[in-house]
Amino acid sequence: MSQPSAQVTAAEISRIAGVTRATVSNWRRRHEDFPAPSGGTESSPLYDLEAVRAWLSSRGQAAAASPSDELRTTLRLRTWESAGGTSDLLLVALGAARHTSEELTAAARLPDADLVAHAERDAAAVAGAVPGGDTVHLGAIDAAVLRALYVCVRDEGAQATVGVLATRELEDSAVTGAYRTPEPLADLLTRLLPGTPARVLDPACGSGSLLTAAGRRGVRELYGQDVLSVQARRAAVTLMLTTPQAEVTVRAGDTLRADAFPGLLADAVLCNPPFGIRDWGHDELAYDPRWAYGVPARADSELAWVQHALAHLVPGGYAAVILPPAVAGRASGRRVRAELVRSGALRAVIALPAGASVPLHIGLQIWLLQRPEPGGADRKSLLFVDTAEASASAPVAASPRTRSGGRSASVDWAAIGEWAVGTWQAFLADPDGFEGEPGIARAVGVVDLLDDLVDLTPARLVQASRAAIDPAELAELAEAARRDLVAAVRTLGEAAGYEEWRAAGPAAREWRTATASDLARGGALTLLRTLPEGARGRGGDGDHGGGGDDGGELAGRPVLTASDVSAGSGPTGDATDLRTESTPVIEAGDVLVRAVASGTGPAARVAGEEEAGALLGPHVHLFRPDPARLDAWFLAGFLGADENIASASTGSTVRHVSPGRLRVPLLPLEEQRRYGEAFRRVHELRAQAQRATRLAEETARLLAGGLTGGQLLPSRGTGSEAAVPALGGDSPH
């Protein structure tokens, strides 16, 4: 029986061909021999994949699909009789990661029967370390799937392959709401744990983001459990790939109802539990011994997770739990919150800005807990930190970073980490003498919190300390901010004053283009990136790690992140988070492109002297042009174009940019320089507009806060004050 042919959308055709969606639309209208739709709807037609490939081949259009795209498409095309579905292939990917590039190439060339047998041996070699691994049976799997898998592991690394497989498995299931904890947030939670714990548990581990971050910090024993089998398998495979030095134990199952580690006492617990779950086992678990601080109400599943985390800690151990803000003030949880405060189990609540993690429109909170030690000292106060306010209050001139809360990529993680970790460490060092920062961080006495509400919302509690700011100091800050704003507006006007723009003619200009892969193969540019640990370069794109110093010199260098590219800031990342010693070093004139298509701000920029010598972050692609053949600003302008980024991106929830598929016009160098100068002016206009916006927000915040806080007075004789008598009939004094 012949295999069915996959059906692809017009967007997928554009990714396969390495062209824009508009080009595909033109092909459909202008070429009568373009394949007719084979399914879908009139507004969203589907096309036969093999027919599309044959048509592209007949026109000499080389396929530009990446190995991960090929694997994703092949998974849609093929079916097999494996009870475990796509998740069984996770073990094959893990086993394949042990092979060299040459061995993976040889495996991909094996005859079908030999390839299936080879894959079964790879899966069997690691089956004992993965939940349900002993039940894996590849059955009648089509060898095309395995061939695409081995090529993807060889060219893009096992982690990228695991991501494709797990995403496909989730798409095939009825599961919704499965999201990864953003890496900066996962790293922040591990930094909030005092010292380096030896044993860490995540009872809702998902795909393993928090445990992976703990492994990067040197934790030696990692334990995880997740209700979704595919997520548990993905977490186990990911941890074995990224933390080979750690002992990994991951189980599948409902943690609250069927704890896989009932006797485990960990040094630390990290958790990002599901929110708003009413069917969490309230009735059957009513007399559970874990509820030492009170039985959680049916609507308070999050407080059940908090107590579950405390029950798994050694005395004195710490837990960091991500929770929605409603948990801090919901009436039904008042008694449990009161007992957590009274006992000293809750040590701090840190509010995050909106966009730090899903759901992106809500500012989540980190609850830091410590299991009380028998006979330990009384804890008289709790720490509250509002990092949304902290990041907005950072000095504008010294830290020109994007602070809007729309997406995780635009969150100022450097400012958040500085305030959260710094204040937490200062509080731990001297809880009774901690002075805090007005409007940002405050230690509140236990007695003051145990009222009728027990409302633990940081914004409410830290704002009460704003009145402590000296009026003269605030007036000086506001005046300095106002002067900076006036200067920024003047500079913005100069940047906007360039008038030498003209129409291209009656129709838009067209030009021949080449992909970045073609330019790299021709020597016009070099494409670099920071590879995750265990990954290999993609030979098809000329993409590789390299150009880095030895590992001993990494710690002292700054790291340029994707957020820095968007915000136009200098490098703000931390080299301790890098997992490779072959990290590229940025040079002036390099073109930097964000590896994730979503997010605000420009997608590309040219590195200047400020970035020279910094390390390349893991979510940024680096294009190093030959100045005799390519102008850097010309290259950045076209690489960062919205349509170019969209056509070179893959994925659904998170869209990753395939750098080799970005296209660049083929123009003479002199003409490139004219375009480059225009793109440089556009970049300067955008940068000055961002600076003016930041300064305007900062000035308005200082003035409004000073007026409402009583530190500033309105000027005499402004507005209608001179014409209208004061209330009560008295003249103003």
Secondary structure as UniProt FT lines:
FT   STRAND          7..8
FT   HELIX           10..17
FT   HELIX           21..30
FT   TURN            32..33
FT   STRAND          39..40
FT   STRAND          45..48
FT   HELIX           49..58
FT   TURN            59..60
FT   HELIX           67..77
FT   TURN            83..84
FT   HELIX           85..87
FT   HELIX           88..96
FT   TURN            97..98
FT   HELIX           101..108
FT   HELIX           112..126
FT   HELIX           127..129
FT   TURN            131..132
FT   HELIX           133..135
FT   TURN            139..140
FT   HELIX           143..156
FT   HELIX           158..172
FT   HELIX           183..191
FT   STRAND          199..202
FT   TURN            203..204
FT   TURN            206..207
FT   HELIX           209..216
FT   TURN            217..218
FT   STRAND          221..226
FT   HELIX           229..242
FT   TURN            244..245
FT   STRAND          247..252
FT   TURN            255..257
FT   TURN            262..263
FT   STRAND          266..271
FT   TURN            282..287
FT   TURN            289..290
FT   TURN            292..293
FT   TURN            298..299
FT   HELIX           301..311
FT   STRAND          313..323
FT   HELIX           325..328
FT   HELIX           331..333
FT   HELIX           334..343
FT   STRAND          346..351
FT   TURN            354..355
FT   TURN            360..361
FT   STRAND          365..370
FT   TURN            374..375
FT   STRAND          381..386
FT   HELIX           387..393
FT   TURN            396..398
FT   HELIX           408..410
FT   HELIX           413..429
FT   TURN            431..433
FT   TURN            438..440
FT   STRAND          441..445
FT   HELIX           446..449
FT   HELIX           458..463
FT   TURN            464..465
FT   HELIX           466..468
FT   HELIX           471..496
FT   STRAND          513..515
FT   HELIX           516..521
FT   TURN            522..523
FT   STRAND          525..529
FT   TURN            533..534
FT   HELIX           539..541
FT   STRAND          543..544
FT   HELIX           551..553
FT   TURN            554..556
FT   STRAND          558..560
FT   HELIX           562..567
FT   STRAND          573..574
FT   HELIX           575..577
FT   TURN            588..589
FT   STRAND          591..594
FT   STRAND          604..606
FT   TURN            609..613
FT   STRAND          615..616
FT   TURN            618..619
FT   STRAND          620..625
FT   TURN            627..629
FT   HELIX           632..639
FT   HELIX           642..647
FT   STRAND          649..650
FT   STRAND          656..657
FT   HELIX           659..661
FT   STRAND          663..665
FT   HELIX           669..709
FT   TURN            716..717
FT   TURN            719..723
FT   TURN            727..728
//
